[in-house]
Amino acid sequence: MSQEIQDDAAQPVGMGTLPPYLRWLLAASAILLSTASINHLFNLGFFMNVRLLEIHYLYVMLLLTLPLVYLIFPCSRTNPYGSTRWWDYFLALLALSTCAFFAYYGRSVVNKGWDFSAPTHAVIASFAFWFLLLVAARRTGGWMLFGVILVFSVYPMVANYAPGPIQGFQRPPVETAIFHAMSGESVLGIPMRSFVNLVVGFMIFGVAMQHTGAGPFFIDIAFAALGHVRGGPAKVGVLTSALTGSMSGSVITNVLTTGSITIPAMKKVGFRPSYAAGIEAAASTGAVLMPPIMGATAFVMASFLLTDYANIVVAAVLPSLLYFFGLFAQIDAYSARHGLKGVPRADLPRFGKVLREGWYFLAVFGLLIWMLLYLKREAIAPFYATALLIGLNQLMSKSRWGRQELMNFLIATGRLFVELVAILAAVGLIVGGLAVTGMSGTISNDLLFIAGGNTFLLLLLGALTSFILGMGMTVTAAYVILAVSLAPALIAGGLDPIGVHLFILYWSMLSYITPPVALAAFAAAAIAQARPFAAAFEAMKLGTIIYIVPFFFVLDPAYTLQAGLFDSAFTVLRAGVGVLLICAGLQGYLLGVGRIEPGPTGAIARLLLGFAGLAFALPSTAILAIPIAAAVGVGVAVTALAAVIVTFSRNRKAA
């Protein structure tokens, strides 16, 4: 049923057009970078006699990836991948020599303080490095990301000319260039350090899962378990997107792979094309926020918060579960309202057979979660999980890798490394521009002043800013900007640090399903042959919970499982009831009562259900000054009233 996913994973997106020499270079880059990472994280220098300072390690990682950006990613989006011109080779050679220069002189950078006062040759290399990163950002992240990074990176040179609220300490061009190239607070700062110390292993693991057939396994197991129930294909789409999206870390990739299977299946049982596209877009967007693998941004978050990645995973569990529970509840209500059934069991894979063929994927996930949450070894856990996965896969005759499969795996890994390093290193220029001018603290103070101590206003400003930045650049770039500028203001306002950073991450993701951008919805609409904006509005409606939940968990630590056991358990219970009622109001079907008829009476009942759901899920915080017991009581009363109205309306219509 899902062999297409295996075929898609076998060929990296856009890599089919690469000439052979670039494919080999990508594979070599993946091998060398992985080896360097293992050597560093497992401290093998004592055995391999290669001991690198961290600054050497960072520059080596850049040396292995940055030159390939100019050979793989075209100067113009209209050109295919790998369509190189003479200037691309020049940029690649310049990047290779510049990164090699800094790697060679890494000890001098540290011991002689070159990030404050550098010799002439280091200054020239710094300007070249700065220029190369801007070009890399434009090619991998687009013009919007390039523009933002350019403004922030040159800001130190004109900071004293800026308007009062954003005025900072001016730095001459030379000081700015060497700070960007050699300081631990710019290109070599938190984004790149997160990559080399945490992200590498998880990226390898994610690609290995895709190339060993985890995608088809999760789709088949979901069809076997849920395909026959009411609205089964849609529920399968949500479950498979949650599982595969966590591996890929890319919303659009997830839509294009799982959506090619689930959207036609949804349409076949009666879902409207726009609704089917909306389901896939909403599910794929939430999938990137699904523990235990939440994309590169979550690892950067752990570095900003100076906490274990496992703590981020635990905090993200309940918000993610509530979101997907909301999707399931809306699909079930829609299916019941429209009489949509599942797929006949005869057309579905057998659960036992699928489990026997792919049990090792669950075993590998179990090992990863155990090492993350129990052993707290997040840096090395994915390497052990990947080794176990590949080893077990080679024992399976059906999915065993040959030479071509191994090559495809290495190419996909190398391509992911190249793109991610280019973006993270360039995003470091943003952090550096704010750090060298002292603007990080100034922006936070200005935001607190604008909000006048009003936490809700500050949150609304944060949500709006996160959403706008998320529209035009990568989620990681938007998150880093706001983690430096906005997060300190929210935390200073008395909010929980992990909740604040998750709040920023969630709102940075929302542009994927929100018009006018809605890239995930538009991609799904192309598969479903639906009108793009119709699919976007359906995705927005289905994803309603993701707009609400961030305000709840940022105000109430119980939503991020940081309160006591009783408080967290009670929060899970009432939040689940609240989400169920909100979804009933959105879809016009109340479980146990039935269909809510259209018309004024039905509209009132649906509004009451939505209000009752909010009352149930209300965060427990002194800021609201509303007792939870009273809120739950109001929710119960309003729910009962809505049920009475629905029943009365139906009886009157029947009479």
C-alpha positions in Angstrom: 0.0 0.0 0.0 2.8 2.4 0.7 5.8 1.3 -1.5 5.7 4.8 -3.0 7.0 6.3 0.2 10.0 3.9 0.1 10.7 5.0 -3.5 10.5 8.7 -2.6 12.9 8.2 0.3 15.3 6.3 -1.9 16.0 9.4 -4.0 16.7 12.7 -2.1 14.5 15.5 -3.2 16.1 17.4 -6.0 19.2 15.3 -6.0 18.4 13.3 -9.1 19.7 16.0 -11.4 23.1 16.1 -9.7 26.1 15.1 -11.8 28.0 12.0 -10.4 30.9 14.0 -9.0 28.6 16.1 -6.8 26.8 12.9 -5.6 30.2 11.5 -4.6 31.2 14.8 -2.9 27.9 14.8 -0.9 28.5 11.2 0.2 32.1 11.9 1.1 31.0 15.0 3.1 28.4 12.9 5.0 31.0 10.3 5.9 33.7 12.7 7.0 31.3 14.9 8.9 29.8 11.9 10.7 33.2 10.6 11.5 34.3 14.0 12.9 31.2 14.1 15.0 31.6 10.6 16.4 35.3 11.4 17.2 34.3 14.6 19.0 31.2 13.3 20.9 32.6 9.9 21.9 36.0 11.5 22.8 37.8 9.0 20.5 40.8 11.4 20.1 42.7 9.3 22.6 42.5 6.3 20.3 42.6 8.1 16.9 45.3 10.5 18.1 43.2 13.4 16.6 42.2 15.9 19.3 40.5 19.0 18.2 39.6 22.1 20.1 35.9 22.9 19.8 36.8 25.9 17.6 38.7 23.6 15.2 35.8 21.2 15.2 33.3 24.0 14.3 35.5 25.2 11.4 36.0 21.7 10.1 32.3 21.1 10.1 31.9 24.3 8.0 34.8 23.3 5.7 33.0 20.0 5.0 29.7 21.6 4.1 29.9 25.2 3.1 31.8 24.8 -0.2 29.1 22.3 -1.4 26.3 24.9 -1.0 27.5 26.8 -4.0 27.8 23.7 -6.2 24.4 22.1 -5.2 22.1 25.0 -4.6 21.7 27.1 -7.8 22.2 30.8 -8.0 18.6 31.1 -9.4 15.6 29.0 -8.3 14.7 28.5 -12.0 17.9 26.4 -12.5 18.0 22.8 -11.4 20.1 21.5 -8.5 23.7 21.1 -9.4 23.7 23.5 -12.4 27.0 25.1 -11.7 28.7 28.1 -13.4 32.3 29.3 -13.1 31.4 31.6 -10.2 30.0 28.7 -8.3 33.3 26.9 -8.5 35.1 30.2 -7.4 32.8 30.5 -4.4 33.3 26.9 -3.5 37.1 27.3 -3.6 36.9 30.5 -1.7 34.8 28.8 1.0 37.1 25.8 1.2 40.2 28.0 1.6 38.6 30.4 4.1 37.3 27.6 6.3 40.6 25.8 6.1 42.4 29.0 7.1 40.3 29.5 10.2 40.5 25.8 11.1 44.3 26.0 10.8 44.6 29.1 12.9 41.9 28.1 15.4 44.4 28.0 18.3 45.6 31.5 17.5 42.0 32.7 17.5 41.6 31.4 21.0 45.0 32.1 22.5 45.7 35.5 20.9 42.1 36.9 21.0 41.8 37.4 17.2 38.0 37.9 17.7 38.9 41.3 19.3 42.1 42.3 17.4 43.2 40.3 14.3 46.1 40.5 11.9 45.4 41.7 8.3 45.2 38.3 6.7 42.6 37.2 9.3 40.6 40.4 8.7 40.5 39.7 4.9 39.4 36.1 5.6 36.7 37.4 8.0 35.2 39.6 5.3 35.3 36.8 2.8 33.6 34.4 5.3 30.9 37.0 6.0 30.2 37.4 2.3 30.1 33.6 1.7 27.6 33.1 4.5 25.3 35.7 3.1 25.4 34.1 -0.3 24.8 30.7 1.3 21.8 32.0 3.2 20.3 33.4 0.0 20.7 30.2 -1.9 19.4 27.8 0.9 16.8 30.1 2.6 15.7 32.5 0.0 15.7 36.3 -0.4 13.7 37.0 2.8 16.1 35.1 5.0 19.0 36.8 3.2 17.5 40.2 3.7 16.9 39.7 7.5 20.4 38.3 8.0 22.0 41.1 6.0 20.2 43.8 8.1 21.1 42.3 11.4 24.7 41.5 10.4 25.6 45.0 9.2 23.5 46.6 12.0 26.6 47.0 14.3 28.2 49.3 11.8 25.2 51.8 11.8 23.8 51.1 15.3 24.3 54.7 16.5 22.3 56.0 13.6 19.2 53.9 14.4 16.1 55.4 16.0 16.2 55.7 19.8 14.6 52.4 20.9 16.8 50.3 18.7 20.0 52.4 19.0 23.1 50.4 20.0 26.9 50.6 20.3 28.5 51.2 16.9 31.3 49.0 15.7 33.6 49.7 12.8 33.5 47.2 9.8 36.7 45.4 10.8 35.6 44.8 14.3 32.2 43.6 13.1 33.8 41.2 10.5 36.2 39.6 12.9 33.5 39.3 15.6 31.2 37.5 13.2 33.9 35.2 11.9 35.7 34.3 15.1 33.6 35.1 18.1 31.7 32.4 20.0 28.6 34.6 20.0 28.1 34.9 16.2 28.6 32.3 13.5 30.2 30.0 16.0 27.5 30.7 18.6 24.5 28.7 19.8 23.0 27.6 16.5 26.2 26.1 15.2 27.2 24.6 18.6 23.8 23.0 18.8 24.2 21.4 15.4 27.7 20.0 16.1 26.9 18.8 19.7 23.3 17.6 19.3 21.7 17.8 15.9 24.1 15.7 13.8 23.1 12.3 15.3 19.4 13.0 15.1 19.7 14.1 11.4 21.5 10.8 10.6 18.9 8.8 12.5 16.0 10.6 10.7 17.5 9.9 7.3 18.2 6.3 8.2 14.6 5.8 9.3 13.4 7.1 6.0 15.7 5.0 3.9 15.2 1.7 5.8 11.4 1.8 5.2 10.1 3.3 8.4 7.7 5.5 6.4 5.9 2.6 4.7 5.9 0.7 8.0 4.2 3.5 9.9 1.6 4.0 7.1 0.8 0.3 6.9 0.5 -0.1 10.7 -1.7 3.0 10.8 -4.0 1.6 8.0 -4.1 -1.8 9.7 -5.1 -0.2 13.1 -7.4 2.6 12.0 -8.3 2.2 8.4 -11.6 0.5 9.0 -13.0 2.9 11.6 -15.2 5.9 10.9 -13.2 8.4 8.8 -10.4 5.9 8.9 -8.1 7.2 6.0 -8.1 10.7 7.6 -7.2 9.3 11.0 -4.5 7.2 9.3 -3.2 10.4 7.6 -2.9 12.2 11.0 -1.1 9.3 12.7 1.3 8.6 9.8 2.1 12.3 9.4 2.8 12.5 13.1 5.2 9.6 13.0 7.0 10.3 9.7 7.1 14.0 10.1 9.0 13.6 13.4 11.6 11.7 11.3 11.9 14.1 8.4 11.7 17.4 10.3 10.2 19.0 7.2 6.6 20.0 6.9 6.6 20.2 3.1 8.5 16.9 2.6 6.0 15.2 4.9 3.0 16.5 3.0 4.5 15.4 -0.4 5.4 11.9 0.8 2.6 10.7 3.2 0.0 12.9 1.4 0.5 11.1 -1.8 -0.9 8.0 -0.1 -3.4 9.4 2.4 -5.1 12.1 0.4 -6.4 9.9 -2.4 -7.5 7.4 0.3 -9.5 10.1 2.1 -11.1 11.3 -1.1 -12.1 7.7 -2.0 -14.2 7.3 1.1 -16.0 10.7 0.6 -13.8 13.5 2.1 -13.9 16.7 0.1 -10.6 17.4 -1.7 -10.0 20.7 0.2 -10.8 19.0 3.6 -8.5 16.1 2.8 -5.7 18.5 1.9 -6.4 20.5 5.1 -6.1 17.4 7.2 -2.7 16.5 5.7 -1.4 20.0 6.0 -2.5 20.4 9.6 -1.1 17.0 10.6 2.3 17.5 8.9 2.7 20.9 10.6 2.1 19.4 14.0 4.4 16.5 13.2 7.5 18.6 13.3 6.6 19.6 16.9 6.1 15.9 17.9 8.6 14.4 20.4 11.0 12.7 20.5 12.5 14.3 17.4 11.3 17.8 16.9 13.5 19.2 14.2 16.8 21.2 14.5 15.1 24.1 16.3 14.3 22.1 19.4 18.0 21.3 19.8 18.9 25.0 19.4 16.2 25.7 22.1 17.9 23.3 24.5 21.2 25.2 24.0 19.5 28.6 24.6 17.9 27.3 27.8 21.0 25.5 29.0 19.0 22.4 29.7 18.9 18.8 28.6 17.1 18.1 25.3 15.1 15.5 27.3 13.5 18.3 29.3 12.3 19.9 26.0 10.9 16.6 24.9 8.9 16.1 28.1 7.6 19.6 28.1 6.4 19.2 24.5 4.5 16.0 25.0 1.2 17.3 26.3 0.8 20.2 23.9 1.6 17.9 21.0 -0.8 15.2 22.2 -3.6 17.8 22.7 -3.1 19.1 19.1 -3.3 15.6 17.6 -6.2 14.6 19.8 -8.0 17.7 18.5 -7.3 16.6 14.9 -8.7 13.2 15.6 -11.7 14.6 17.4 -12.5 16.9 14.5 -12.1 14.2 11.9 -14.4 11.8 13.9 -17.0 14.5 14.3 -16.9 15.4 10.6 -17.1 11.8 9.6 -20.1 11.2 11.9 -21.8 14.3 10.7 -21.4 13.3 7.1 -21.7 9.5 7.5 -18.2 8.7 6.2 -17.0 5.2 6.8 -13.7 3.5 6.8 -11.9 1.2 4.3 -13.2 -2.4 4.1 -10.9 -4.7 6.2 -10.3 -6.8 3.1 -8.5 -3.9 1.4 -6.2 -3.2 4.4 -2.9 -4.7 5.4 -3.0 -7.2 8.3 -1.8 -5.8 11.6 0.2 -8.9 12.7 2.0 -9.2 9.3 3.0 -5.6 9.3 4.2 -5.7 12.9 6.3 -8.9 12.2 8.0 -7.2 9.2 8.7 -3.9 10.9 9.0 -4.6 14.7 12.6 -3.4 14.7 11.5 0.2 14.0 9.6 0.2 17.3 12.6 -1.4 19.1 14.9 1.3 17.8 12.5 4.1 18.9 12.3 2.4 22.3 16.1 2.5 22.6 16.2 6.1 21.6 13.6 7.2 24.1 15.2 5.2 26.9 18.6 6.8 26.3 17.0 10.2 26.0 14.7 10.2 29.0 16.4 7.7 31.4 20.1 7.8 30.6 20.0 11.6 29.6 22.5 10.9 26.8 20.9 13.0 24.1 24.2 13.7 22.2 25.1 10.0 21.6 21.7 8.3 21.8 20.8 8.7 18.1 24.2 7.2 17.1 23.4 4.0 19.0 19.9 4.0 17.7 21.1 4.4 14.1 23.7 1.7 14.5 21.0 -0.7 15.8 18.6 0.3 13.1 21.0 -0.3 10.2 22.3 -3.5 11.8 18.8 -4.9 12.1 17.8 -3.7 8.7 20.7 -5.6 7.1 19.4 -8.8 8.7 16.0 -8.3 6.9 16.1 -9.7 3.3 13.2 -7.5 2.2 14.7 -4.1 3.0 18.5 -4.9 3.1 20.6 -2.2 1.6 22.8 -2.7 -1.4 25.4 -0.4 -2.8 22.9 2.0 -4.4 20.7 2.2 -1.3 23.8 3.0 0.8 24.8 5.7 -1.7 21.3 7.2 -1.6 21.4 7.3 2.2 24.8 9.1 2.2 23.7 11.6 -0.4 20.5 12.4 1.5 22.5 12.8 4.7 25.1 15.0 3.1 22.5 17.2 1.4 20.7 17.7 4.8 24.0 18.6 6.5 24.9 21.1 3.8 21.6 22.9 3.9 21.3 23.0 7.6 24.8 24.1 8.3 24.5 27.0 5.8 21.3 28.2 7.5 22.4 27.8 11.1 25.8 29.4 10.5 24.2 32.3 8.7 21.5 32.7 11.4 24.5 33.1 13.8 25.1 36.4 12.1 21.8 37.6 13.5 22.8 36.6 17.1 26.2 38.2 16.6 24.7 41.5 15.3 22.5 41.8 18.4 25.3 40.6 20.8 28.1 42.9 19.8 25.8 46.0 20.0 24.2 45.0 23.3 20.8 45.2 21.7 19.4 41.9 23.0 18.7 43.3 26.5 17.6 46.7 25.1 14.9 45.1 22.9 13.6 43.1 25.8 13.4 46.2 28.0 11.6 48.1 25.2 9.1 45.3 24.8 8.4 45.3 28.5 7.9 49.0 28.4 5.5 48.9 25.4 3.4 46.2 27.1 3.3 48.2 30.3 3.6 45.1 32.4 0.6 43.5 30.7 1.5 39.8 30.2 -1.3 39.2 27.7 -0.3 42.1 25.5 3.3 40.9 25.6 2.2 37.4 24.5 0.1 38.9 21.7 3.0 40.9 20.5 5.2 37.8 20.7 2.6 35.7 18.8 2.2 38.3 16.1 6.0 38.8 15.7 6.6 35.0 15.6 4.0 34.5 13.0 5.2 37.3 10.8 8.8 36.2 10.9 7.8 32.5 10.3 6.1 33.6 7.1 9.2 34.7 5.4 12.0 32.5 6.6 12.9 29.2 8.1 11.4 28.3 11.5 14.9 28.0 13.0 15.9 31.5 11.8 12.6 33.0 13.1 13.1 31.2 16.4 16.7 32.3 16.9 15.8 36.0 16.4 12.9 35.8 18.9 14.9 33.7 21.4 17.4 36.5 21.6 15.1 39.5 21.5 11.6 38.5 22.7 12.1 35.5 25.0 14.0 37.4 27.7 11.1 40.0 27.9 8.5 37.2 28.3 10.6 35.4 30.9 11.2 38.7 32.8 7.4 39.1 32.8 7.2 36.1 35.1 6.5 33.3 32.5 8.1 29.9 32.5 11.3 29.8 30.3 10.5 26.4 28.6 6.9 27.5 28.0 8.1 30.8 26.5 10.5 29.1 24.0 7.9 26.5 23.0 5.4 29.4 22.5 7.8 31.1 20.1 8.4 27.8 18.2 4.7 27.0 17.9 3.8 30.4 16.6 6.7 30.4 14.2 5.2 27.2 12.6 1.7 28.6 12.1 2.4 30.2 8.7 2.4 26.7 7.2 -1.4 26.5 7.6 -2.4 30.1 7.8 -3.3 32.2 4.7 -1.9 34.0 2.8 1.3 31.9 3.0 0.0 28.4 4.0 2.8 26.5 2.2 1.8 23.1 3.6 -1.8 23.6 2.6 -0.9 24.7 -0.9 1.3 21.6 -1.3 -1.5 19.4 -0.1 -4.0 21.1 -2.4 -1.9 20.3 -5.4 -2.0 16.6 -4.5 -5.8 16.7 -3.7 -6.5 18.8 -6.8 -8.3 21.3 -4.6 -8.4 25.1 -4.5 -5.4 26.3 -2.6 -7.1 28.8 -0.4 -10.0 26.5 0.4 -7.5 23.9 1.6 -5.7 26.6 3.6 -8.8 27.7 5.4 -9.7 24.0 6.1 -6.2 23.5 7.5 -6.5 26.6 9.7 -9.9 25.4 11.1 -8.6 21.9 11.7 -5.5 23.3 13.4 -7.5 25.6 15.7 -6.0 24.0 18.8 -2.5 24.9 17.8 -3.4 28.6 17.9 -4.9 28.2 21.4 -2.6 25.7 23.2 0.5 27.9 23.2 -1.3 30.5 25.3 -2.2 27.8 27.8 1.2 26.2 28.3 3.0 29.4 28.5 0.8 30.5 31.4 0.5 27.2 33.2 3.5 24.9 33.8 1.2 21.9 34.3 0.7 21.9 30.5 4.4 21.3 30.1 4.4 18.7 32.8 6.5 20.9 35.2 3.9 21.0 38.0 3.2 18.3 40.6 1.8 14.9 39.6 -1.8 15.7 40.6 -1.8 19.1 39.0 -0.4 17.7 35.7 -2.9 14.7 35.7 -5.8 17.0 36.4 -4.7 19.4 33.6 -4.4 16.5 31.2 -8.0 15.4 32.0 -9.7 18.8 31.8 -7.6 19.9 28.8 -8.7 16.8 27.0 -12.4 17.5 27.7 -11.9 21.1 26.7 -10.4 20.2 23.3 -13.2 17.7 22.7 -15.8 20.3 23.3 -14.0 22.9 21.1 -13.8 20.4 18.3 -17.5 19.5 18.7 -18.3 23.2 18.3 -16.1 23.6 15.2 -17.5 20.5 13.4 -21.1 20.6 14.6 -21.3 17.2 16.2 -21.3 16.4 19.9 -20.3 13.0 21.0 -23.2 11.2 22.7 -25.7 13.8 21.5 -25.3 13.8 17.8 -25.4 16.2 14.9 -26.0 19.9 15.6 -28.4 21.2 13.0 -27.6 24.3 11.0 -29.5 27.5 11.8 -29.4 30.1 14.6 -30.1 27.6 17.4 -27.3 25.3 16.1 -24.9 28.3 15.9 -25.7 29.3 19.5 -25.1 25.7 20.6 -21.7 25.5 18.8 -20.6 28.8 20.3 -21.6 27.6 23.8 -19.6 24.4 23.2 -16.5 26.4 22.2 -16.9 28.6 25.3 -17.3 25.5 27.5 -14.2 23.9 26.0 -12.1 27.1 26.8 -13.5 27.1 30.3 -12.4 23.5 30.9 -8.9 24.0 29.4 -8.3 27.4 31.1 -4.7 27.6 32.4 -4.3 27.6 36.2 -2.4 30.9 36.7 -2.5 33.8 39.1 -2.5 36.1 36.0 -6.1 35.1 35.2 -7.3 35.2 38.8 -10.0 32.7 37.9 -10.3 29.6 40.2 -10.1 26.4 38.1 -12.9 24.8 40.0 -15.2 27.7 39.0 -14.0 27.5 35.4 -14.7 23.7 35.2 -18.1 24.3 36.8 -19.0 26.9 34.2 -17.8 24.5 31.5 -20.0 21.7 32.8 -23.0 24.0 33.0 -22.5 25.5 29.5 -21.9 22.0 28.0 -25.2 20.8 29.5 -27.0 23.8 28.2 -25.6 23.3 24.7 -26.6 19.6 24.8 -30.2 20.6 25.8 -30.3 23.2 23.0 -29.2 20.6 20.4 -31.7 18.0 21.7 -34.5 20.5 21.8 -33.7 21.7 18.3 -33.6 18.2 16.9 -36.9 17.2 18.6 -38.7 20.3 17.3 -37.4 19.6 13.8 -38.6 16.0 13.9 -42.0 17.1 15.1 
